[in-house]
Every structure is written in C-alpha cells, then in structure tokens.
Amino acid sequence: MKTSWRTASMVASAAAVLALTTACGQETAPPATGQNVGATAAAGDYGTIGSGAGQAGGAQASASPSGTAGELNVSTNAELGKVVTDNLGLTLYRFDQDTAEPPATNCEDDCAKTWPPVPADDATAGEGIDKALLGSVTRADGSKQLTVGGWPAYRYVKDVNAGDVKGQGVGGKWYALTPEGKKAQAADRPGLATREDAKLGEIVVDKDGMTVYRFMKDEAWPKPVSACTGACLEKWPVVSPVDFADTEGIQKKGYMTFTRPDGADQQTINCWPIYTFAGDKAPGDTNGQGVGGTWYAVRPDGKPVGATEK
C-alpha cells in the first residue's frame, strides 16, 4: 500500500512531539492543536448577497459570454477534479447563498455582472453530464437560468480561457460545479505548504491555497509578539495552530505557536507570527504583498519576500 505524505509525517511527528519546547530557535516545535488554518475572512461585501456581491475589489475583467451555454461537458482540473464547462470550455460555478431545494438565485444586480447567469434555453447534456440533473430556475427578470443538480449555474468574468478556474473559492462562497451539482474541492492538502509564485518565488500558503504573510512590526525573539491587534485583525486574520505533521515544505526550526493577548493561539514560522489577508479573494492572490511597506509574503524559512530582516 502506498503511504501518503500525511500518514508518514503523522507517524514521524508522534514521537517527536514529546520533546517539543516553546523556545524560539530550537530544532523542534511545540505541540499544536492539530487545527487547520483559521478563516481567511473576506473583505467588504465580496461574495455576499445583493448589489456588489462577488466583486473583486471593484476590478472586473471583460465579461464572459452571457448568451448561449450550448453543449455542457466535463473537464478535469489538476486540483479540483471533474468540473462542468460550457461549449466554450468555460467553467460553471455555484453560489453558496443560492439554494437547490427549491432552486433559487440570490445573485442579482452587480453580482450578476461579475457572475453572469448561464442561460438554460439551449443547454444540452454532453458526455459525462446526466441530463436528468439539468434544469432551470426563473430569475427576477423572468429569464431562465440553468441549474445543475438544482444549483443555479454561473460563469465568472475573470475566466477568459477554456479551463480557467479563477472563481474557485472566491469570497469563500463560489465554487466550480461538479457534474453532480456539488462543490468542486481540491484534493486533501496540508494545513500549510508552499507554492511557486511567478513573481515572488516559493511562498507559504494555507490549506485553501491562500497566501500567508508576515508583519514587519512583529517580534520573534526571544519570544513571538504580534503587533497586529484590534481592527488590524479584520484585514489580517491570524493563522491558527497547524500541527507540523500537517505541513509540507515548511522549515521545522522555530515552528511553534504562541498565545496572543486576546487568548487566541497563533502559528509561527521560524518564530514569526503569520497571517492571511482579507484582500486576497482567491488562491494565488498576493494582494497583501508590500502593503504599507510592512506586510510581506512568507518563505518556507519564515523570511519575508522582498523585505530586509530587522
């Protein structure tokens, strides 16, 4: 039987956890709660019901076709698996604030400009699509919107090429549709890992693929201290404890947690407190890079990308 990285690392860390210490700079890490990264809170009304829902910080790409859907097909994405696409190969999405039983849409006005509803009129079932799962819902303007497994289907304006899945996870409410009408989800991923960014190089990401950051006003030695408190935390949610066994590619030295003044536990890398950014709307976003000259993406060794250590 093939052993996954997660199974192997769990076994290896079980013995090591007994020797962990809270001192920064040590080779071993203190025990964590085993929880995954905390919520990467959405900012503003991104992904909420009504006017403005699903907008990407006010910036929009040229709109995807809002006309025909044509023959629906199944496309296989490397991370998400099988997703439904239209006749142009554009990914179809569902919105968590809609309902499937009965079918109902809550994406109107500006939301529908960013997430154009897929018309039901000419939609047909191609290979891999169960015709019985296709239906329609009447929108407020009287038009018929395609449903898959009862869920209203949409395109995303930033998907411009066949196979794009830029809408996946946007606002924590938008997900590509599987052929069964379910939410497409990435395969089991570690709580913290790394990815290669075209501009920033190798950086740390959480289990949802969201970029992880450091605040240059924080302290790491002789113990971690977070300078991000109060309203700061609304924009920069802390990364909750992640067991080292649930990481991949992260430096073990200085990997520890600490308790904040508000009583919450926060993860560190090389003793530096780490955060996500509410302004990042989808996996791969790095909108927090360089903000205020104090926030920077984190490398696997805890160093900030593009900033000089103090």
C-alpha positions as CSV (number, residue, x, y, z in Angstrom):
1,M,0.0,0.0,0.0
2,K,1.3,3.4,-0.9
3,T,1.9,5.6,2.1
4,S,0.8,9.3,1.7
5,W,3.0,12.2,2.9
6,R,0.4,12.9,5.6
7,T,0.4,9.4,7.0
8,A,4.1,9.2,7.1
9,S,4.6,12.6,8.6
10,M,1.9,11.9,11.3
11,V,3.8,8.8,12.4
12,A,7.2,10.6,12.4
13,S,5.9,13.5,14.4
14,A,4.1,11.4,17.1
15,A,7.4,10.5,18.8
16,A,9.0,13.9,18.3
17,V,6.1,15.8,19.9
18,L,7.2,14.7,23.4
19,A,10.4,16.6,23.1
20,L,9.0,19.9,21.8
21,T,9.8,23.2,23.5
22,T,8.4,26.7,23.3
23,A,11.8,28.4,22.9
24,C,12.5,30.2,19.7
25,G,15.4,29.0,17.6
26,Q,15.0,25.3,18.7
27,E,15.1,22.5,16.2
28,T,11.8,21.0,17.4
29,A,8.3,22.5,17.5
30,P,5.8,22.6,20.4
31,P,2.6,20.7,20.1
32,A,-0.2,22.4,18.2
33,T,-3.9,21.7,18.4
34,G,-4.0,19.9,15.1
35,Q,-6.4,22.6,13.7
36,N,-6.0,23.9,10.2
37,V,-5.5,27.5,9.3
38,G,-8.1,29.9,10.5
39,A,-10.7,31.7,8.4
40,T,-9.4,33.8,5.6
41,A,-12.1,36.4,6.1
42,A,-13.5,38.1,3.0
43,A,-13.4,41.9,3.0
44,G,-16.3,44.2,2.3
45,D,-19.3,42.7,0.5
46,Y,-17.3,40.4,-1.6
47,G,-19.3,37.2,-2.1
48,T,-22.4,38.5,-0.3
49,I,-26.0,38.7,-1.4
50,G,-27.2,41.7,-3.5
51,S,-25.5,44.6,-5.2
52,G,-21.8,44.2,-5.3
53,A,-21.8,40.6,-4.4
54,G,-18.8,38.7,-5.8
55,Q,-16.9,41.8,-7.0
56,A,-13.2,41.5,-7.0
57,G,-12.3,44.7,-5.2
58,G,-14.2,46.7,-7.9
59,A,-11.9,45.4,-10.7
60,Q,-13.5,43.3,-13.4
61,A,-12.2,41.6,-16.5
62,S,-14.1,41.7,-19.7
63,A,-17.3,39.8,-19.3
64,S,-17.6,36.2,-20.3
65,P,-20.2,35.3,-22.8
66,S,-23.6,35.6,-21.2
67,G,-25.5,34.2,-24.1
68,T,-25.7,30.5,-25.0
69,A,-24.4,27.6,-22.9
70,G,-24.6,25.0,-25.7
71,E,-23.4,21.5,-25.0
72,L,-22.2,21.1,-21.4
73,N,-19.1,18.9,-20.9
74,V,-16.9,17.6,-18.2
75,S,-13.4,19.0,-17.8
76,T,-10.7,17.5,-15.5
77,N,-8.8,20.1,-13.4
78,A,-5.5,19.0,-11.9
79,E,-6.5,20.2,-8.4
80,L,-10.3,20.2,-8.4
81,G,-11.0,17.0,-10.4
82,K,-14.1,16.9,-12.7
83,V,-15.9,20.2,-13.3
84,V,-18.7,21.3,-15.6
85,T,-17.9,23.5,-18.6
86,D,-19.9,25.2,-21.3
87,N,-19.5,24.8,-25.0
88,L,-16.5,27.2,-24.9
89,G,-14.8,25.2,-22.2
90,L,-15.5,27.9,-19.6
91,T,-16.0,26.7,-16.0
92,L,-19.5,26.8,-14.4
93,Y,-19.9,27.8,-10.8
94,R,-22.4,27.7,-7.9
95,F,-23.0,30.2,-5.1
96,D,-23.4,29.2,-1.5
97,Q,-26.1,31.7,-0.9
98,D,-28.3,30.2,-3.5
99,T,-30.5,27.2,-2.8
100,A,-31.1,24.0,-4.7
101,E,-34.2,22.7,-3.0
102,P,-36.1,24.6,-4.3
103,P,-33.8,26.2,-6.8
104,A,-33.4,29.9,-6.1
105,T,-30.8,32.5,-7.0
106,N,-29.6,35.3,-4.8
107,C,-27.1,36.8,-7.2
108,E,-28.6,39.9,-8.8
109,D,-27.5,43.4,-10.0
110,D,-23.8,43.9,-9.8
111,C,-23.3,40.4,-8.6
112,A,-24.7,39.1,-11.9
113,K,-22.3,41.3,-13.8
114,T,-19.4,39.6,-12.2
115,W,-21.0,36.2,-12.2
116,P,-23.2,36.0,-15.4
117,P,-26.0,33.5,-15.0
118,V,-25.9,30.7,-17.5
119,P,-29.0,30.6,-19.7
120,A,-31.0,27.4,-19.7
121,D,-32.6,27.8,-23.1
122,D,-30.1,25.9,-25.3
123,A,-28.1,23.9,-22.7
124,T,-27.7,20.3,-23.5
125,A,-26.0,17.4,-21.8
126,G,-22.7,16.3,-23.4
127,E,-20.5,13.4,-22.5
128,G,-20.3,12.8,-18.7
129,I,-23.4,15.0,-17.9
130,D,-26.5,13.4,-16.6
131,K,-29.4,15.1,-18.5
132,A,-31.7,14.4,-15.5
133,L,-29.7,16.7,-13.3
134,L,-30.2,19.7,-15.7
135,G,-33.0,22.1,-15.0
136,S,-33.8,25.8,-14.8
137,V,-34.9,28.5,-12.3
138,T,-36.8,31.7,-13.2
139,R,-34.8,34.8,-12.3
140,A,-36.4,38.1,-11.1
141,D,-36.2,39.5,-14.6
142,G,-38.1,36.5,-16.0
143,S,-35.2,34.8,-17.7
144,K,-34.4,31.1,-17.3
145,Q,-31.1,30.2,-15.6
146,L,-29.5,26.8,-15.9
147,T,-29.4,24.6,-12.8
148,V,-27.2,21.6,-12.2
149,G,-28.4,19.3,-9.5
150,G,-30.8,22.1,-8.6
151,W,-28.0,24.7,-8.2
152,P,-28.1,27.8,-10.4
153,A,-25.1,27.9,-12.7
154,Y,-22.9,30.9,-13.4
155,R,-19.7,31.9,-15.3
156,Y,-17.0,34.2,-13.8
157,V,-15.9,37.3,-15.7
158,K,-12.2,36.7,-14.9
159,D,-12.3,33.3,-16.6
160,V,-11.3,34.2,-20.1
161,N,-9.7,30.9,-21.3
162,A,-11.0,27.4,-21.5
163,G,-10.1,25.6,-18.3
164,D,-9.7,28.7,-16.1
165,V,-11.0,28.3,-12.6
166,K,-10.2,31.7,-11.2
167,G,-13.6,31.8,-9.5
168,Q,-12.9,28.8,-7.3
169,G,-13.2,29.7,-3.6
170,V,-13.9,33.4,-4.3
171,G,-15.2,35.1,-1.1
172,G,-15.5,31.6,0.4
173,K,-18.8,31.3,-1.4
174,W,-18.2,30.5,-5.0
175,Y,-17.2,27.0,-6.2
176,A,-16.9,25.2,-9.5
177,L,-19.7,22.8,-10.2
178,T,-19.1,19.1,-10.4
179,P,-21.2,17.0,-12.8
180,E,-23.4,16.0,-9.8
181,G,-24.0,19.7,-8.9
182,K,-21.7,19.5,-5.9
183,K,-18.9,21.9,-4.9
184,A,-15.6,21.1,-6.5
185,Q,-13.0,20.8,-3.8
186,A,-9.2,20.5,-4.1
187,A,-7.8,17.2,-3.0
188,D,-6.7,16.8,0.6
189,R,-4.0,19.4,1.1
190,P,-1.7,20.1,4.0
191,G,-2.6,22.9,6.5
192,L,0.5,24.8,5.4
193,A,2.5,24.2,2.3
194,T,4.4,26.1,-0.4
195,R,3.8,27.1,-4.0
196,E,5.9,28.7,-6.7
197,D,4.6,32.2,-7.5
198,A,5.6,33.6,-10.8
199,K,6.7,36.9,-9.3
200,L,7.6,36.1,-5.7
201,G,9.1,32.7,-5.9
202,E,8.5,30.0,-3.3
203,I,6.0,31.2,-0.7
204,V,3.8,29.7,2.0
205,V,0.1,29.0,1.5
206,D,-2.6,27.7,3.8
207,K,-4.8,24.6,3.1
208,D,-7.0,26.7,0.8
209,G,-4.1,27.9,-1.2
210,M,-4.3,31.4,0.2
211,T,-1.0,33.3,0.6
212,V,0.5,33.6,4.1
213,Y,2.1,36.8,5.3
214,R,4.4,38.4,7.9
215,F,4.1,41.8,9.7
216,M,7.4,43.6,10.0
217,K,6.4,45.2,13.2
218,D,6.1,41.9,14.9
219,E,8.8,40.3,17.0
220,A,10.1,36.7,17.0
221,W,12.9,36.7,19.7
222,P,13.2,35.9,22.5
223,K,9.5,35.1,22.0
224,P,6.9,35.8,19.4
225,V,4.9,39.0,19.8
226,S,2.2,40.2,17.4
227,A,1.8,43.9,16.8
228,C,-1.4,43.3,14.8
229,T,-4.4,43.8,17.2
230,G,-7.9,45.2,17.1
231,A,-9.0,46.4,13.7
232,C,-5.8,45.1,12.2
233,L,-7.0,41.6,12.6
234,E,-10.1,42.2,10.5
235,K,-7.8,42.7,7.5
236,W,-5.1,40.3,8.6
237,P,-6.6,37.1,10.2
238,V,-4.2,35.1,12.2
239,V,-3.2,31.6,11.1
240,S,-4.4,29.3,13.8
241,P,-2.2,26.4,15.0
242,V,-1.3,23.8,12.4
243,D,0.4,20.6,13.6
244,F,3.8,20.3,11.9
245,A,2.7,16.9,10.7
246,D,0.1,18.7,8.6
247,T,2.6,20.8,6.7
248,E,4.7,20.2,3.6
249,G,7.9,22.0,2.7
250,I,7.9,24.2,5.8
251,Q,11.1,24.7,8.0
252,K,10.8,22.9,11.2
253,K,13.2,25.1,13.2
254,G,11.2,27.7,15.1
255,Y,7.9,26.2,14.0
256,M,5.8,26.9,17.1
257,T,2.6,28.5,18.4
258,F,2.1,31.2,21.0
259,T,-0.8,32.7,22.9
260,R,-1.9,36.2,21.9
261,P,-3.0,38.8,24.5
262,D,-6.7,38.1,23.4
263,G,-6.2,34.4,24.4
264,A,-6.1,33.1,20.8
265,D,-3.3,30.8,19.7
266,Q,-1.3,31.8,16.6
267,Q,1.0,29.8,14.4
268,T,4.6,31.0,13.6
269,I,7.2,30.0,11.1
270,N,10.7,30.4,12.5
271,C,9.1,32.1,15.5
272,W,7.5,34.8,13.3
273,P,3.7,35.2,13.7
274,I,1.9,34.5,10.4
275,Y,-1.4,35.8,8.9
276,T,-3.6,35.7,5.8
277,F,-5.0,38.8,4.0
278,A,-8.7,39.5,3.7
279,G,-8.0,41.3,0.5
280,D,-6.9,38.1,-1.2
281,K,-10.0,36.7,-2.8
282,A,-8.9,33.5,-4.4
283,P,-6.0,31.1,-4.2
284,G,-2.9,32.5,-5.9
285,D,-3.7,36.1,-4.9
286,T,-0.9,38.1,-3.4
287,N,-2.7,41.4,-2.9
288,G,-1.1,41.8,0.6
289,Q,2.4,41.8,-0.7
290,G,4.1,45.1,0.3
291,V,1.0,46.7,1.9
292,G,2.1,49.7,4.0
293,G,5.7,48.7,3.5
294,T,5.2,46.3,6.4
295,W,3.4,43.2,5.1
296,Y,5.1,40.6,3.0
297,A,4.6,37.0,1.8
298,V,6.5,34.4,3.8
299,R,9.1,32.0,2.6
300,P,9.3,28.4,4.0
301,D,12.1,29.5,6.4
302,G,10.0,32.4,7.7
303,K,11.8,35.2,5.9
304,P,9.7,37.9,4.2
305,V,9.7,38.1,0.4
306,G,11.2,41.4,-0.8
307,A,11.9,42.9,2.6
308,T,15.0,43.2,4.8
309,E,15.0,41.5,8.2
310,K,15.2,43.9,11.1
